[in-house]
Amino acid sequence: MWNFHGNGASAGETQTESDGGYLASASDLMIGLLFVFIILVVVLALEQRRQQQVVEDQRAAILRAGDPRGIVTTAIGKGIEAALPGIRVDPESGVISLPEDVLFALGSAELTPQGRGALALASQGLTGVLPCFVASELAHSRNCPDNRGGHQIETIFIEGHTDSRPLRRNGYDNINLSLDRARAVQAALVVGSALDAYRNKAGQPLFSYSAYADTRPLRGTDPSAGRNRRVDLRIVLTYRPIGEVLGELMALEEQVVR
């Protein structure tokens, strides 16, 4: 008698199909892992590129900014222009000239009521902007977009000036007048305010005063012109060796890369 079998797969065929399914699954897994790996590599490459761009932007911003004294002088000028809208800011020389017609009457070293009020407001303005440029305050200043270069002020001279017309007082001349005006501005602007506690990198008081009488008239003016009766704020920066500046840029780069 002949026995006939159905179309069922043999054991060898079943094993082959099982192995084929396993290999297909393993292949799919490897392809999936490779795809994930490629995505991670692309993401890491993009992040590294972004970090490098941040460093390059910071470096370019510092290099484009130009003269540090000009940067600081401009920022300080912005801080007090609301209180003294007539100020003249000269970034090249680092000098801010306060309006003479607001502060003093002709031939006087006594501040006018308007001048005293304006200097009180200017003091508040300086308290808002100076911490980003003063060694004693920088540790507490978190947001300083105007000082990405880390510049610090050595001193701010309050300088008294007069025009060339002589005073007709015995024993009291233009040098005395310019000195008294500088001291009057310091008393109203600094003394008794937060500015009085500001210290430079060496721990010295930030503000000082000096007097020039009529020896330093404004450029392009007649020495006898009324504009020369003024008080200037002269910004002097702490010297920073180029190695220190480059070191900060390298530290910034390392921080961003991390």
C-alpha positions in Angstrom: 0.0 0.0 0.0 1.3 3.4 -0.9 1.3 6.1 1.7 1.1 9.7 0.5 2.1 12.7 2.7 0.6 16.2 2.6 2.5 19.4 1.7 3.8 20.1 5.3 7.4 21.5 5.5 10.1 19.3 6.7 12.1 20.0 9.9 15.0 21.3 7.8 12.8 23.7 5.9 11.3 25.0 9.2 14.7 25.6 10.7 15.8 27.5 7.6 12.8 29.8 7.8 13.4 30.4 11.5 17.1 31.3 10.8 16.0 33.6 8.0 13.6 35.4 10.3 16.2 35.8 13.0 18.7 37.2 10.5 16.1 39.6 9.1 15.3 40.8 12.6 19.0 41.2 13.5 19.6 43.1 10.3 16.7 45.4 11.0 18.0 46.1 14.5 21.5 46.8 13.1 20.0 49.2 10.6 18.0 50.9 13.3 21.1 51.3 15.5 23.1 52.6 12.6 20.4 55.1 11.9 20.4 56.3 15.6 24.2 56.5 15.5 24.1 58.6 12.4 21.5 60.9 14.0 23.7 61.3 17.1 26.7 62.1 15.1 24.8 64.8 13.2 23.4 66.3 16.4 26.8 66.4 18.0 28.4 67.9 14.9 25.7 70.6 14.8 26.1 71.3 18.6 29.9 71.6 18.2 29.4 73.9 15.3 27.0 76.0 17.3 29.4 76.3 20.3 32.2 77.2 18.0 30.0 79.9 16.4 29.3 81.3 19.8 33.0 81.6 20.6 33.7 83.2 17.2 30.8 85.7 17.7 32.1 86.7 21.1 35.6 87.1 19.8 34.4 89.1 16.9 32.2 91.3 19.1 35.2 92.2 21.3 37.4 92.9 18.3 34.8 94.9 16.5 34.0 97.0 19.6 37.1 99.1 19.0 38.8 101.3 21.6 37.9 100.1 25.2 38.0 103.6 26.5 35.4 104.7 23.9 33.2 101.7 24.9 33.2 102.6 28.6 32.8 106.4 28.0 29.8 105.9 25.8 28.2 103.5 28.2 28.6 106.0 31.1 27.4 108.8 29.0 24.2 106.9 28.3 23.8 106.3 32.0 23.7 110.0 32.9 22.3 111.7 29.8 18.7 111.5 31.1 19.7 113.6 34.1 22.0 115.9 32.2 20.8 116.0 28.6 23.3 118.7 27.7 26.4 116.5 28.3 29.1 116.2 25.6 30.6 112.7 25.2 34.0 112.3 23.5 34.7 108.6 23.3 38.1 109.2 21.7 39.5 111.1 24.7 37.3 109.4 27.4 35.8 112.7 28.5 32.2 113.6 29.4 31.6 117.3 29.7 28.8 118.4 32.0 26.7 121.4 30.9 28.2 124.5 32.5 24.9 126.5 32.3 23.1 124.0 34.5 25.7 123.6 37.2 27.1 127.1 38.1 26.4 130.8 37.7 29.0 132.9 36.1 32.1 133.2 38.3 30.6 131.0 41.0 31.6 127.7 42.5 28.3 127.2 44.2 25.9 124.7 42.5 22.6 126.1 41.4 19.5 124.3 42.8 18.9 122.9 39.3 22.5 121.7 39.1 22.4 120.0 42.5 19.2 118.2 41.5 20.6 117.1 38.1 23.8 115.7 39.8 21.7 113.8 42.3 19.9 112.1 39.4 23.2 111.6 37.5 24.6 109.9 40.6 21.7 107.4 40.4 22.4 106.9 36.8 26.1 106.2 37.5 25.1 103.7 40.2 23.2 101.8 37.6 25.9 101.6 34.9 29.3 101.8 36.7 29.1 98.4 38.6 29.9 96.7 35.3 33.2 98.6 35.0 34.4 98.8 38.7 36.5 96.1 40.2 34.8 96.2 43.6 31.3 95.8 42.0 31.9 93.4 39.1 31.6 90.2 41.3 28.0 91.2 42.0 27.1 92.4 38.4 25.4 89.6 36.5 24.2 91.4 33.3 26.9 93.5 31.6 26.2 93.4 27.8 28.1 96.7 27.4 31.3 95.2 28.9 31.9 91.9 27.2 35.6 92.7 27.1 35.8 92.9 30.9 37.2 96.5 31.0 37.8 98.1 34.4 38.0 101.8 35.4 41.2 102.9 37.2 39.8 106.3 38.1 37.3 109.0 37.1 38.8 112.5 37.4 36.3 115.3 38.1 38.0 118.1 36.3 37.2 121.8 36.8 37.7 124.3 33.9 37.1 128.0 33.3 37.2 130.3 30.4 40.2 132.6 30.0 38.6 135.8 31.3 40.4 136.6 34.6 38.7 136.9 37.9 38.8 140.2 39.6 39.2 139.0 43.2 42.2 139.4 45.4 44.0 136.1 46.0 41.3 134.1 44.2 41.9 133.2 40.5 40.6 130.8 37.8 42.6 127.9 39.2 40.9 128.3 42.6 37.5 128.6 40.9 38.0 125.5 38.8 39.2 123.5 41.8 36.2 124.6 43.9 33.8 123.7 41.1 35.4 120.2 40.8 35.1 119.7 44.5 31.5 120.9 44.5 30.6 118.4 41.8 32.3 115.6 43.7 30.4 116.5 46.9 27.0 116.4 45.1 27.7 113.5 42.8 29.7 111.1 44.9 29.9 111.9 48.6 27.2 110.1 50.6 26.1 108.0 47.7 26.9 104.4 46.7 29.6 105.7 44.4 31.7 106.7 47.5 32.4 103.0 48.2 33.5 102.1 44.7 37.1 100.9 44.5 39.4 100.1 41.6 41.5 97.0 41.1 44.1 98.2 43.6 41.4 98.9 46.3 41.6 102.7 45.8 38.7 105.1 45.7 37.4 105.5 42.1 36.7 109.2 42.1 39.2 112.0 42.4 39.3 115.7 41.2 41.7 118.1 39.5 41.7 121.6 38.2 43.0 123.2 35.0 41.5 126.7 35.0 41.7 128.0 31.4 44.6 125.8 30.3 42.5 123.2 28.5 39.9 124.9 26.4 37.6 122.8 24.2 39.0 122.1 20.8 37.9 124.6 18.2 36.6 127.2 20.7 37.8 130.6 21.7 39.4 130.3 25.1 37.1 133.0 26.4 34.0 131.2 25.2 31.4 130.3 27.9 31.5 126.6 26.9 34.9 126.4 28.5 33.4 127.0 31.9 32.7 123.3 32.5 33.3 120.3 34.6 34.6 117.1 32.9 34.5 113.5 33.9 37.7 111.9 32.5 37.6 108.1 32.4 40.9 106.3 32.9 41.0 102.6 32.4 43.1 100.0 34.2 45.9 98.8 31.9 45.3 95.2 30.7 48.2 93.3 29.1 47.3 91.7 25.8 48.1 88.3 27.3 45.4 88.8 29.9 42.8 89.6 27.2 43.8 86.6 25.1 43.7 84.4 28.1 40.1 85.4 28.8 39.1 84.6 25.2 40.7 81.2 25.6 38.9 80.6 28.9 35.6 81.6 27.2 36.2 79.2 24.4 36.9 76.3 26.8 33.8 77.2 28.8 31.6 77.1 25.7 33.1 73.8 24.5 32.4 72.2 27.8 
